[in-house]
Amino acid sequence: MATRRHVLAGLLASSLPRLSWADAGSPTFVAAARDATGAFALHGLSAEGAPLFAIPLPARGHAAAAHPLRPEVVAFARRPGTYALVIGCASGTVLARLTPPEGRQFNGHGAFSQDGSRLYTSEVVAETSEGRIGLWDTRSYLRIGEFASGGIGPHELRRLPGSELLVVANGGIRTDPEDRSKLNLDEMRPNLSYLSPEGELLEQVELEAEFAQNSIRHLALAEDGTVAFAMQWEGDPADPVPLLGLHRRGSPARLCPSAETEAYAMKGYAGSIAIDAAGERLALTSPRGSVVQLFAGDGTPLATHPRQDACGVAAAAGGGFIVTDGGGAVSHLTDAGMRPLQTTAAAWDNHLVRIA
């Protein structure tokens, strides 16, 4: 039974003004970075890439998930990690620290439900790399359950636009829990798994046998349900394999090759992927190759642009893409090429996350 104190506390809480993203400076993007002193922080950026806030992190960050309604971000440790911080971007404070169950590791990514009431986290069983999706109640940020990811080594997971269905990039790589050495490269089976919010496996797509060593890592989603996925090749480095794939539910996955010289420029490694607001362009970054590749929405290769240590990429508010790199630059990529916007003291990490 609710006490008078609880009722009064509830009435008081409901009467308090709710914070919005405007209270945090209306950031368009968030990204993790390392500053000149070696300290790590989560940064909020404007639509033009200008820094708005920086909130300290205890160690190197990887990706983040932005709450759809509240000015909150869950910042994930570099995978495999054991921390995820819920950060209040308006107050600049840590609201909660998430810790996976014993024997589990976070794998760098998470996603919110449409209404923001639930957080899904990408995880592995440390000893076997079997994939799990953790479930968290965002009122308290307490863990409320988990289910299988549909494969080994899940990395990014996203919620399909306009639905509660999840798509998970299961990379297929089993790793040593201590030193991250790769243990099963000859037996890899990466896949895309589509899951209900209750964990039911609705559909699963694997790559053809010749591309079984192409680990599916990152995802970009179009409004029409197309899933674009970025891969990292674990096979012979002399093979100029495609690193971009496209999928629509009910169809086989389709890989999108570049010209051989352009494929070699990526050095077998796609770091991040994004699709523009119109669904007409895709961008694929390679920090190892120090290039960004631009594709048409149907996967046709268009151009390769050099950018030292480029990795973070997200759709720009006015069209094209915003690209961040390890040298501190923030650039705008369009069909016309790469245009620098900002130069900061921050060495940007892997991902640039667009706030919906």
C-alpha positions in Angstrom: 0.0 0.0 0.0 1.3 3.5 -0.9 2.1 5.6 2.1 1.2 9.3 2.3 4.9 10.1 2.0 5.2 8.0 -1.2 2.1 9.7 -2.7 3.4 13.2 -1.9 6.8 12.3 -3.4 5.1 11.0 -6.5 3.0 14.2 -6.8 6.1 16.4 -6.3 8.0 14.4 -8.9 5.2 14.7 -11.5 5.0 18.5 -10.9 8.7 19.1 -11.5 9.6 20.3 -15.0 11.0 17.5 -17.2 14.4 18.1 -18.7 14.7 17.9 -22.5 17.6 17.8 -24.9 17.3 21.6 -25.1 18.5 21.8 -21.5 21.7 20.1 -22.6 22.4 22.6 -25.3 20.4 20.8 -28.1 23.3 18.5 -29.2 22.9 16.7 -32.6 25.6 14.2 -31.9 27.5 12.5 -29.1 30.9 10.9 -29.3 33.7 9.6 -27.0 37.2 11.1 -27.2 40.6 11.3 -25.6 42.0 14.7 -24.8 45.6 15.9 -24.9 46.2 14.9 -21.3 45.0 11.3 -22.0 41.7 11.7 -20.2 38.5 10.3 -21.7 35.2 12.0 -22.0 31.8 11.9 -23.7 31.2 15.0 -25.9 28.1 16.6 -27.2 28.4 18.2 -30.6 26.2 20.7 -32.5 25.0 20.0 -36.0 28.2 21.7 -37.3 30.4 19.6 -35.0 31.1 22.4 -32.5 31.7 21.0 -28.9 28.8 21.7 -26.5 29.8 19.7 -23.4 32.3 17.1 -22.2 31.6 14.7 -19.4 34.4 12.6 -18.0 34.6 8.8 -18.6 36.6 6.4 -16.4 38.2 4.7 -19.4 38.2 4.7 -23.2 34.6 4.8 -24.6 33.3 3.0 -27.7 29.7 3.9 -28.7 26.7 5.4 -27.0 22.9 5.1 -27.0 20.9 8.3 -26.7 17.5 8.2 -24.9 14.7 9.2 -27.3 13.0 11.6 -24.9 15.3 12.5 -21.9 18.7 14.2 -22.2 20.4 10.9 -21.2 23.1 8.9 -22.9 24.4 5.4 -22.0 28.1 5.4 -22.8 29.7 2.0 -23.3 33.2 1.0 -22.6 35.5 -0.1 -25.4 34.5 -3.7 -26.0 34.7 -6.1 -24.2 33.9 -3.9 -21.3 32.3 -4.1 -17.8 30.9 -0.6 -17.5 28.2 1.4 -19.1 27.4 4.8 -17.7 24.0 6.5 -17.7 24.9 10.2 -18.1 22.6 13.1 -17.6 23.8 15.5 -20.3 22.0 18.5 -18.9 23.6 18.1 -15.4 26.8 16.6 -16.6 26.5 13.9 -13.9 26.6 10.1 -13.9 23.0 8.9 -13.0 23.7 5.2 -12.9 26.4 2.7 -13.6 25.4 -0.6 -15.3 27.3 -3.7 -14.7 26.7 -7.0 -16.5 26.2 -10.2 -14.6 29.2 -12.1 -13.5 30.9 -13.9 -16.4 29.4 -11.4 -19.0 30.9 -8.5 -20.9 29.3 -5.6 -22.6 30.2 -5.5 -26.3 30.2 -1.8 -27.0 26.6 -1.0 -28.1 23.0 -0.6 -26.9 19.6 0.6 -28.1 16.5 2.0 -26.5 12.9 1.0 -27.1 10.7 3.5 -28.9 9.3 5.0 -25.7 12.6 4.9 -23.9 11.3 2.7 -21.1 13.7 -0.2 -21.9 17.4 -0.4 -22.8 18.9 -3.3 -24.7 22.6 -4.0 -24.4 24.9 -6.1 -26.6 26.8 -8.7 -24.4 28.8 -11.9 -24.5 29.3 -14.8 -22.2 33.0 -14.2 -21.6 34.2 -17.9 -21.7 32.3 -18.8 -24.9 31.5 -15.5 -26.7 27.9 -16.6 -27.0 25.7 -13.6 -27.5 23.2 -12.2 -25.1 21.0 -9.1 -25.2 20.6 -7.6 -21.7 17.3 -5.8 -20.8 17.2 -2.8 -18.4 14.3 -0.8 -17.0 15.2 2.8 -17.6 13.2 4.2 -14.7 15.7 2.6 -12.3 18.3 1.2 -14.7 17.9 -2.2 -13.0 18.4 -5.3 -15.1 15.1 -7.1 -15.8 16.2 -10.0 -18.1 18.1 -11.2 -21.1 17.8 -13.3 -24.2 20.1 -14.9 -26.8 21.4 -12.6 -29.5 21.2 -15.4 -32.2 24.9 -15.9 -32.6 28.5 -15.6 -31.4 30.1 -12.2 -30.7 27.2 -9.7 -31.1 28.4 -6.2 -31.6 25.9 -3.4 -32.7 22.2 -3.8 -32.3 19.6 -1.4 -33.5 15.8 -1.0 -33.3 14.1 -1.1 -36.8 12.5 2.3 -37.6 8.9 2.5 -36.5 8.9 -0.8 -34.6 10.1 -2.6 -31.5 12.0 -5.2 -33.5 15.7 -5.5 -33.1 18.4 -6.3 -35.6 21.7 -7.6 -34.2 25.1 -7.8 -35.9 26.5 -11.1 -34.7 30.2 -10.9 -35.7 30.8 -14.7 -35.4 34.2 -14.4 -33.7 34.9 -16.2 -30.5 37.6 -14.4 -28.5 39.7 -15.2 -25.5 38.2 -13.4 -22.5 41.6 -12.3 -21.2 43.6 -11.1 -24.2 40.9 -10.9 -27.0 42.8 -13.3 -29.3 40.5 -14.8 -31.9 39.9 -18.5 -31.5 37.6 -19.6 -34.4 38.5 -17.8 -37.6 38.2 -21.0 -39.6 34.7 -21.7 -38.3 33.2 -18.3 -38.3 29.4 -17.9 -39.0 28.5 -14.2 -38.8 24.9 -13.3 -39.2 22.1 -10.7 -39.0 19.5 -11.8 -36.5 16.1 -10.1 -36.2 14.5 -10.5 -32.8 11.2 -9.5 -31.2 11.4 -7.4 -28.0 10.8 -10.6 -26.1 13.8 -12.3 -27.7 12.0 -14.5 -30.3 14.3 -15.1 -33.3 12.2 -14.0 -36.3 14.7 -14.2 -39.1 18.4 -14.9 -39.5 20.6 -14.3 -42.5 24.1 -15.7 -42.9 26.7 -14.8 -45.6 27.7 -17.2 -48.3 30.5 -19.6 -47.4 33.3 -17.7 -49.3 32.5 -14.7 -47.1 32.2 -16.5 -43.8 35.2 -14.7 -42.4 33.6 -11.3 -43.0 32.6 -10.4 -39.5 29.4 -8.3 -39.4 30.0 -5.4 -37.0 28.0 -2.2 -37.5 24.6 -1.2 -38.8 22.8 1.7 -40.5 19.0 1.6 -41.0 16.9 3.2 -43.7 13.3 4.3 -43.1 12.1 1.7 -45.6 13.5 -1.2 -43.5 16.8 -1.6 -45.4 19.6 -2.7 -43.1 23.1 -1.7 -44.3 25.9 -3.5 -42.5 29.6 -2.9 -42.3 32.1 -5.8 -42.1 35.7 -6.6 -41.1 37.5 -9.2 -43.0 39.4 -11.9 -41.1 40.6 -13.9 -44.1 43.5 -13.5 -46.5 44.4 -9.8 -46.6 45.2 -10.1 -50.3 41.5 -10.7 -51.0 39.7 -7.4 -52.0 36.4 -8.4 -50.4 33.3 -6.2 -50.1 32.8 -4.6 -46.7 29.3 -3.2 -47.3 26.2 -5.4 -47.3 22.5 -4.6 -47.7 19.5 -6.6 -46.5 15.7 -6.4 -46.5 13.6 -8.9 -44.4 12.6 -11.9 -46.5 15.5 -11.6 -48.9 19.1 -12.9 -49.0 21.8 -10.5 -48.0 23.5 -8.7 -50.9 27.2 -7.6 -50.7 28.3 -4.5 -52.5 31.8 -4.7 -54.0 34.0 -1.8 -54.9 36.6 -1.6 -57.6 39.6 -3.7 -56.6 41.9 -0.7 -55.9 39.1 0.9 -53.8 38.6 -2.3 -51.9 42.3 -2.5 -51.1 42.2 1.0 -49.8 39.9 -0.1 -46.9 42.5 -2.7 -45.7 39.8 -5.2 -45.0 38.3 -3.0 -42.2 35.1 -1.0 -42.0 35.0 1.0 -38.8 31.6 2.7 -38.9 28.6 3.1 -41.3 25.9 5.6 -41.8 23.0 6.3 -44.1 21.9 9.9 -45.0 18.4 11.2 -44.0 17.1 10.7 -47.6 18.3 7.1 -47.8 20.2 8.0 -51.0 23.8 7.7 -49.8 25.8 5.4 -47.5 29.2 6.2 -46.0 31.7 3.6 -44.8 34.8 4.6 -42.9 38.2 2.8 -42.5 40.6 4.1 -39.8 43.1 1.5 -40.9 43.0 2.6 -44.5 42.4 6.3 -43.6 39.6 6.6 -46.2 35.9 7.1 -46.3 33.9 5.4 -49.0 30.7 6.8 -50.4 28.0 4.6 -51.9 24.6 5.2 -53.5 21.6 3.9 -51.4 21.5 0.8 -53.6 25.1 -0.1 -52.8 26.7 1.3 -56.0 30.2 2.7 -55.2 30.6 6.4 -55.9 33.9 7.7 -54.4 36.7 7.1 -52.0 38.0 10.1 -50.0 41.2 10.1 -47.9 40.9 11.1 -44.3 43.6 10.2 -41.8 42.2 7.9 -39.0 38.6 8.6 -40.0 36.1 6.4 -38.1 33.1 8.1 -36.7 30.3 8.9 -39.2 26.7 10.0 -38.9 24.0 11.6 -41.1 24.4 15.4 -41.2 21.3 17.5 -40.5 21.4 19.3 -43.8 22.4 16.3 -46.0 25.6 14.4 -46.4 27.6 13.1 -43.4 29.6 14.3 -40.5 32.9 12.5 -40.1 35.2 12.5 -37.0 38.8 11.3 -36.9 41.6 10.5 -34.5 43.3 13.7 -35.2 40.5 15.8 -33.8 38.9 17.0 -37.0 35.2 17.2 -37.7 34.4 17.2 -41.4 31.3 17.4 -43.7 31.2 14.7 -46.5 29.0 15.2 -49.6 29.2 14.1 -53.2 31.5 17.1 -53.7 34.1 15.8 -51.2 35.3 16.3 -47.7 35.1 19.8 -46.1 36.7 20.5 -42.7 34.3 22.0 -40.1 36.1 22.0 -36.8 39.5 21.2 -35.4 39.4 20.2 -31.8 41.9 18.9 -29.2 39.9 15.7 -28.9 41.1 12.5 -30.5 37.7 11.1 -31.6 37.0 7.5 -30.9 35.2 4.9 -33.1 31.6 6.2 -33.3 29.6 9.4 -33.8 26.0 8.9 -32.6 23.2 11.0 -34.0 20.6 12.0 -31.4 17.1 11.2 -32.9 
